[in-house]
Every structure is written in structure tokens, then in C-alpha cells.
Amino acid sequence: MRKALCYALAICCILCLTIKNEARANMRDRTPESALKALQDGNKRFVANESAHPRTSYEQTIMEKELNQNFHAIATVVACSDSRMPVERIFDVGIMDTFVVRTAGNVIGVEQTGSIEYGVGVVKTPLLVILGHTNCGAVQTTIDKLYNKDEELTPSIDAIVARIKPAVLNVLNRDEELKGQSVLDASVEQNIWQGLHDLFMQSELIRDIYAAGDVQIVGGVYDLHTGAVRWLAGKHVADVYTAVQNELDKNAQ
């Protein structure tokens, strides 16, 4: 009995050391480039139906109390609440790999900003991902509301629509020829940059961390039909940051 107990304790110690060593290794490799590559590679495995399901064992769960998120989390991910896009699955990542903030329409209000500040500023993830998805119901609801202003929604849903509305209007003003599905597709993408705009406007901390080069920000659109994430051009992030700085400077005058 005593030998069995000693053996069990030895196994637990080995598992603990293994996980801690892996965490330390990840800490040394927590760069924006490696974080983005890990998500991209994981999504490729997901699409190919070859998910590895890393760091999702029971041992990882019981050992998580021994580890700090700062050793492990590689990305803060802002995503839609839609049940068809489980973030950890589509990126094939495990426990403590991602700090996830989810809300309908991946909108970024005050509460979401606070969560993002925690992920980027406290957990210190080197990567921030704002992830939309095809055929987003919240974005479609916003489009429908614009064409049918008498449609009744709850005040809380109206607040979400109000956050998405500037993105849809931007698309419609930019190209009046767009119709139907094309409006939805373009609005989903524009809504990602609208969310980033709102985040920059609300958070001096995120602006400062981004300006210092301590976090990389990327946008992506998850395809509900294929499972693939389409990564968006990084130059848009710099454009949004510059536009927000100009807006803040103008407001300060």
C-alpha cells in the first residue's frame, strides 16, 4: 500500500514538472509571431480534421492551479458568442492557451474592454485577435434594423446593434452598389475594425501597449462552412490606430 502511494506521488510530481517545464518553454517562446503561427497551424489541423487537442488532458486541468496564465496564454481572442465558432476548437489549442472574450457580434463595449485590458495588460498575451465570422446574426440584425426601423428589439440588443451600426453604414456609404449577401460579408469584416476602433477609443492602456510594440493585433474572419480563418491585412490596424489618435487629438482641442 505504501509503495503504491509513493509510486502515485512520484507520477504526480513527474506530471507537474513536465507541465511546468512546458509552461516555461512556452514563456520563452511567447512572441507575437510564434503565437500567430500556433493559431494558424491549429486552424489548419482543425480544417483538415487532424486536431491534436493539445493540453486538454485531466492532468492539465488539475495542474492548472500550479501554473500562472502569464506562463502559458499566447493570445487574447475577442470573438462572437455564436455557438458555431468554439474558439479553442477552431484553433486546436488547450487549457490556458487563449484568453477568450466573447460577445454577440464581437462588439467591444466597456466590459469587453476591461477584459481585453486584463488579457493584454495583466496576463500579457503577445497577440490580440479580433475574430468575426461569416453570416453573423448580430450583423444581419443590424442591417435589417437599418432597413426596418420599426423592428422592435430589447434595449440590450439595441445596444449591440448600436455598436455594429457604424460598420454597416461605412460599408453602405463606401459602395452603394452592394446588395444582399455582399453587404453582410463586407459588414462582418468592417465590424472587426469598428470593434478595434472602439477598443482604442476606450483604452489608453491598449493604445500605449500597441504603440510600444508589446502586442500585435490581427483581425480574422471565421468561415462557418469551411472552418477556416481568413486573416486580414495588418495595415488596417495601423490605420485604425492613426484615425483614433487623430480623433482624440481633435477632441482635446
Backbone hydrogen bonds, N-H to C=O, Kabsch-Sander energy under -0.5 kcal/mol:
donor,donor_aa,acceptor,acceptor_aa,energy
5,L,1,M,-2.2
6,C,2,R,-2.4
7,Y,3,K,-2.4
8,A,4,A,-2.3
9,L,5,L,-2.4
10,A,6,C,-2.2
11,I,7,Y,-2.1
12,C,8,A,-2.2
13,C,9,L,-2.3
14,I,10,A,-2.3
15,L,11,I,-2.6
16,C,12,C,-2.6
17,L,13,C,-2.6
18,T,14,I,-2.5
19,I,15,L,-2.5
20,K,16,C,-2.6
21,N,17,L,-2.8
22,E,18,T,-2.3
23,A,19,I,-2.5
24,R,20,K,-2.5
25,A,21,N,-2.3
26,N,22,E,-2.4
27,M,23,A,-2.3
28,R,24,R,-1.8
29,D,25,A,-1.1
30,R,27,M,-1.1
31,T,29,D,-2.0
35,A,31,T,-2.5
36,L,32,P,-2.5
37,K,33,E,-2.2
38,A,34,S,-2.1
39,L,35,A,-1.9
40,Q,36,L,-2.6
41,D,37,K,-3.1
42,G,38,A,-2.1
43,N,39,L,-2.3
44,K,40,Q,-1.9
45,R,41,D,-2.0
46,F,42,G,-2.2
47,V,43,N,-2.5
48,A,44,K,-1.9
49,N,46,F,-1.3
50,E,45,R,-3.4
56,T,53,H,-0.7
61,T,57,S,-1.6
62,I,58,Y,-2.4
63,M,59,E,-1.6
64,E,60,Q,-0.8
64,E,61,T,-0.7
66,E,63,M,-2.2
67,L,64,E,-1.2
71,F,68,N,-2.1
72,H,68,N,-0.6
72,H,69,Q,-1.4
73,A,69,Q,-2.5
74,I,97,D,-2.9
75,A,97,D,-1.1
76,T,127,L,-2.8
77,V,75,A,-0.6
77,V,99,F,-2.4
78,V,76,T,-0.5
78,V,129,V,-3.5
79,A,77,V,-0.6
79,A,101,V,-2.7
80,C,131,L,-0.7
85,M,82,D,-1.7
87,V,85,M,-0.7
90,I,86,P,-2.4
91,F,87,V,-1.5
92,D,89,R,-1.0
93,V,88,E,-2.1
95,I,55,R,-2.5
97,D,94,G,-1.8
98,T,94,G,-0.5
99,F,75,A,-2.9
100,V,98,T,-0.7
101,V,77,V,-3.2
103,T,79,A,-2.0
106,N,103,T,-2.4
107,V,104,A,-1.1
109,G,107,V,-0.6
113,T,109,G,-2.4
114,G,110,V,-2.2
115,S,111,E,-1.8
116,I,112,Q,-2.6
117,E,113,T,-2.7
118,Y,114,G,-1.7
119,G,115,S,-2.3
120,V,116,I,-3.0
121,G,117,E,-2.5
122,V,117,E,-0.6
122,V,118,Y,-1.7
123,V,118,Y,-2.8
125,T,119,G,-2.0
127,L,74,I,-0.6
128,L,216,Q,-2.8
129,V,76,T,-3.0
130,I,218,V,-2.3
131,L,78,V,-3.6
131,L,129,V,-0.6
132,G,130,I,-0.6
132,G,220,G,-2.6
134,T,222,Y,-2.4
136,C,133,H,-0.7
140,Q,136,C,-2.3
141,T,137,G,-2.5
142,T,138,A,-1.7
143,I,139,V,-2.1
144,D,140,Q,-2.8
145,K,141,T,-2.4
146,L,142,T,-1.7
147,Y,143,I,-1.5
148,N,144,D,-1.7
151,E,148,N,-1.9
158,D,154,T,-2.8
159,A,155,P,-1.5
160,I,156,S,-1.2
161,V,157,I,-2.5
162,A,158,D,-2.4
163,R,159,A,-1.1
164,I,160,I,-1.5
165,K,161,V,-2.4
167,A,164,I,-1.1
168,V,164,I,-1.5
169,L,165,K,-2.6
170,N,166,P,-2.0
171,V,167,A,-1.8
172,L,168,V,-2.5
173,N,169,L,-2.6
174,R,170,N,-1.6
175,D,171,V,-2.0
178,L,175,D,-1.2
182,S,179,K,-1.6
183,V,180,G,-0.8
184,L,180,G,-1.5
185,D,181,Q,-2.9
186,A,182,S,-2.2
187,S,183,V,-2.2
188,V,184,L,-2.4
189,E,185,D,-1.6
190,Q,186,A,-2.5
191,N,187,S,-2.4
192,I,188,V,-0.8
192,I,189,E,-0.8
193,W,189,E,-1.0
194,Q,190,Q,-2.0
195,G,191,N,-2.2
196,L,192,I,-1.8
197,H,193,W,-2.3
198,D,194,Q,-2.4
199,L,195,G,-2.3
200,F,196,L,-2.8
201,M,197,H,-2.4
202,Q,198,D,-1.9
203,S,199,L,-1.9
204,E,202,Q,-0.6
207,R,203,S,-1.7
208,D,204,E,-2.7
209,I,205,L,-2.5
210,Y,206,I,-2.5
211,A,207,R,-2.7
212,A,208,D,-1.9
213,G,210,Y,-1.4
214,D,209,I,-2.2
215,V,209,I,-0.6
216,Q,126,P,-2.4
218,V,128,L,-2.5
220,G,130,I,-2.0
221,V,230,R,-2.2
222,Y,132,G,-2.7
223,D,228,A,-2.8
224,L,222,Y,-0.7
227,G,223,D,-2.7
230,R,221,V,-2.9
230,R,228,A,-0.5
231,W,229,V,-0.7
232,L,219,G,-2.5
236,H,233,A,-1.2
237,V,234,G,-1.3
238,A,234,G,-0.9
239,D,235,K,-2.0
240,V,236,H,-2.6
241,Y,237,V,-2.4
242,T,238,A,-2.5
243,A,239,D,-2.3
244,V,240,V,-2.4
245,Q,241,Y,-2.4
246,N,242,T,-2.3
247,E,243,A,-2.1
248,L,244,V,-2.8
249,D,245,Q,-2.5
250,K,246,N,-2.2
251,N,247,E,-2.2
252,A,248,L,-1.6
253,Q,249,D,-0.7
253,Q,250,K,-0.7
